[in-house]
């Protein structure tokens, strides 16, 4: 699907967002979680017309009708999850003071504003994720959750086995030691080599600096996967919404489902 055509997921096709009732009520701004728990125990909370008195009960704030004392609890915000094949020569920002093309120029029209999760530098291409789900975005970029990111990297020359081992054992950079989780050779013609590099962190221009440190400058860099999400056949500049299954797998990867 091209960048101009994606449509938001209809409510019935969105992934279930089952949460504890007290959390839903608190997030709606009606009360603290402790007060919400008290309302549940008092039988003041209904889900789809049925009184709920068990604190462990979960519901979906989008699909289920939840009321407190007859007052409707408003549904959670509508979340969008979209991937793009970022081309080279585009900056990963929503605006650029230098007037360069931005990823915002390539985004389809949605009913909510989405933001890029992480970055790809101006000269790099590949998979870029956008969402307005702040909790998911935070976990995807936090080192604690160690989300796997896979890159295809074209370097000058043919790296020796020793150079490849250095990339996984650790290369000292100006901001500390950096290491890849895995590196393998995809193909080589004797003058240039394509590598597949897997990382679980994301420092600025990290792969480029690592490869230069072992004597092989990067000519091209393309991200092909973030956790369970793959670039697939998206052409540069194209984007598409994630499927329900993809969203669920992405949330599971960071412990949200």
N, C-alpha and C positions, 0 to 999 in steps of 0.2 A: 504494500500500500504506500503510495507516495505521501510526501509531507503535507499535501494540500487536502487529503481526503479522509484521514482517520476521524471517527466519531466516538464520543465517550461511550463507555460500557453502559448499557441500560441497567437499571437497578436489579432486575431479576438475574442478571448475568455477573454481577459483581461477587467477589469472594465473600463468604460469610465472615462477619466480624464479631463473632461470639465473645462477649465480655461479661464479667460479673455485674449483676444489676446495680450494686452499690457504686461501682466505678462509672457506669453509664450515667447514673443520676448525678454523681459528683461532677463529671465532666460537662454536664448540661448546665451546671451552675446553680442547681436547686438547693444543694446542701453539701456538707462535708460527707466523706465516706461513712464516718461513724454515725452521723445523723441519718444517712440513707439506710444504713443497716437497721437502725431503730425503727424506721418506717416500715421496712420489710417485715421485721418481727411483729409489728403491730397490725400487719395485714392491710396496709394502706397502698401497697403496690400491686398492680395488675399487669400481666403480660397477655396480650390478645384476649382480654376480658377475664382471665383467670387470676384469682388472688394467689400471690406467691409469698410464702413465709419462711422459706429456706434460704439462708445466706449464701449458699454455694450456687444458687441458680444463675444460669447464664442466659443471655438473650442477644439478639442482633439489633442494634439501635436503628438500622436502616430498614430491615424487613419486618421487625416485630413492632406492634403497637404497645408502647409502655406508658402507663399512667401512674401518677402519684396523687391520691386523693381526688381522682377524676381529672387531673391536669395532665395533658399530654407532654411527655418528655421528647424534646426535639431530636431528630436524627443526627447522627454524627456528620461532620462535613463530608462532602463528596470528594473522594480521592481519585486522582488520575495517575496512571503509570505508563510511561511512554519511553521507547528507545529510539535512538537516532544513529545513523551512520554519519558521524561528523566528518566532513571533508577536511583536507589540509587547507590552510589559508583562511580558516575561520576561528575566531576566538571563542572560548567557552565562558562567555559572560552574556548578560542580557543587554548590555550597552558597552560601547567602547569610545573613550575620549579621542582616540586617534582616527575614528571613522572607519575602522576595518569591519568587514562582515562579521556578524555574531551568530551564534546558534539560535538566537531569538528570531532572526530573519527566516529561519528554516522551519520553525515550529508551526504545526497546524493550529487552527483556532479551537480553543477549548473553553468550557464554561468556568474554568478556574485557572489561575496563573500557576504554572509549574516552573521548577528551577532545576538546573543540572545538579546531579549528585557526583561530586568530585569533578576533576578536570582532565582534559587532554590539551596539550600545548598547541600553539598555532600551527606548527609543522607536522603534528601527528594527526592520525585519523582513526576511525573505528567506533566501537560501541560506546555510547553515552546514554545514561539513564536520566530521565526527568520525572519528577513527582512533586506533589504538594503534601505528601505524607511525611511530615517532619520527623516523626519517630523512626520511621524506616530509613530515611536519608541519614540521620545521625548514626544509626547502627552500621549502615553500609560503609561509612567513612571512618568509623572509630577502630583503631588498631586492636582493641579488645576482642572484636568479633572475627577478625582474621579472614575476611571475605576474599576468596581467591579471584585474582584477575589475571587473564591470559593475554599475552601480546605476541604478535608476529613481527619480528625485527630483522631488517636487512642491514648487515654490517659490511664494512670493507674487509677484504681478505678472507682467510679461512682460519677461524680460531682453533688453536691447538687444544688438546684434551686438558692441558694444564690451565689454559685460559678459561675454559668452560667450568672447570672445578673451582677456580677462584670466584666465579660469579655466584656459585652456590655456597661456598665456604665463607665468603665475606670479602668485600672490597672496601678499603678505607677511603671515604669521601670527606670533604671539608666539614660536613655536618654529621659525621659519624660513620660507623660501619654499616654497609648495606649488603644484603644478600638475597638472592633469588631462591625460591622454594624448589624450582626445577628449571632446567635448561636442556633443550635438545635441538639437534640440527635437523632442519626440515629438508633443506637442499642447498647445494653449492655448485658454482660453475668454475671454481678455482680462483676467481677474482672477487666474487661477492658471495655472501652466505646468508641464508634465511634461518633465523633461530626462532624457536618458540620459548618464551620466557614466562614463568609463572611467579607472581608476587602476591603477598598478602599485606603489603603496606603501600603507601602512595606518596612518596616525597616528590618535590618538584624536579622534573626532568631526571628522575632517578635512573631509569634504564639507560638513557643516553650517557649519563655520567659514569655509570658502572662499566659500560662497554668501552668507553674512551679510556677508562682507567686500566683496562686489560689490553689496550692497544688496537681496538677495532671501533672506529667511529661509526655511528648509526647514520644510515642514509634514509631509511624509511621505518616508521613505527606505526603499527595498527593494533588497537585493542580488539580482541575477538570474543571475549567472554568476561562477564562479571558474575561470579557465583554460578548459579544454574542457568543464567540467561546468556544466550549466544547471539552473535551478530547475524549469523545465517546469510541469507542472500540479499539483504538490504543493500541497495546501491548508495554511493556517497550522496548525502543530502536527503535521503529518504528516511521516513520514520513510521512507526506503527505503535498502536496501543498493545500492551501486554495482554495475554489471555488470562482468564481467571486462574487456570492451573499455574501459569508462570508467576503470577503475583503471590499465590499461596506458597510456592516453592521458594521464592525470594524472601518472603517473611519468615518461613521456617528456617532459612539459612542463618538468620540473625536472631532466632529464638523468640519470634513474635507470635507464632501459631503452634 
